[in-house]
Amino acid sequence: MPALKPTKFSATITWLGNVPLTSDDLRAVPVQSLNATFAGVDGQRHGGQTRAACTRTSAQYAPGTEIRNVRQFTILSAEELDQIAAKMGVDALDPAWLGASMVIRGIPDFTHVPPSSRLQNQHGTSLTIDMENRPCIYPGKEIEKDRPGHGKAFRSAAVGLRGVTAWVERKGPLHIGNTVVLHIPDQPVWPHLNAART
């Protein structure tokens, strides 16, 4: 029996970006397509099969420890970007400011899809969702450059809306306009989740 269940939920890729390896900041460069490899995207700042542990994994590893890179992609929802922009009082948020790899439109409450879900396009390219991407201060610094006075509002406005991080399970092309289908783990929610969080 398959452990992953294709769903009726799908989305369209509306934006793709690449944060250059040589970049000094988080800002992504918009592109029309990306070639996803097992190391992420060649020349991308968040590429590689491994990465150094950071504050997000500080409860598990000392900073700098080499760990598997499950943050090869940062995927955001166009609908949630609109919600963040409204909370911040700006007309729109450029995904480039957030260091986005991909923006999709069509899956509701996208930031909270189950960890280990897959997004698969018509070419078979598959991205495995690691978990929710927590907001940090760095996008705010990029926003501040183009929308002075609004950057500090990003972190609180983006709580629960920042999208997810993901890694490449099956390599292949990704293009603007592609449809991605959501596949979810076919298992119930762990009933002890609330107790584990306390």
Secondary structure as GFF3:
##gff-version 3
##sequence-region A 1 198
A	DSSP	beta_strand	4	18	.	.	.	ID=ss1
A	DSSP	beta_strand	29	31	.	.	.	ID=ss2
A	DSSP	beta_strand	33	36	.	.	.	ID=ss3
A	DSSP	beta_strand	50	52	.	.	.	ID=ss4
A	DSSP	three_ten_helix	55	57	.	.	.	ID=ss5
A	DSSP	beta_strand	66	68	.	.	.	ID=ss6
A	DSSP	beta_strand	73	77	.	.	.	ID=ss7
A	DSSP	alpha_helix	78	88	.	.	.	ID=ss8
A	DSSP	three_ten_helix	95	98	.	.	.	ID=ss9
A	DSSP	beta_strand	102	105	.	.	.	ID=ss10
A	DSSP	three_ten_helix	110	112	.	.	.	ID=ss11
A	DSSP	beta_strand	118	121	.	.	.	ID=ss12
A	DSSP	beta_strand	126	132	.	.	.	ID=ss13
A	DSSP	alpha_helix	138	146	.	.	.	ID=ss14
A	DSSP	three_ten_helix	151	153	.	.	.	ID=ss15
A	DSSP	alpha_helix	154	157	.	.	.	ID=ss16
A	DSSP	beta_strand	164	170	.	.	.	ID=ss17
A	DSSP	beta_strand	172	175	.	.	.	ID=ss18
A	DSSP	beta_strand	179	185	.	.	.	ID=ss19
A	DSSP	alpha_helix	193	197	.	.	.	ID=ss20
###
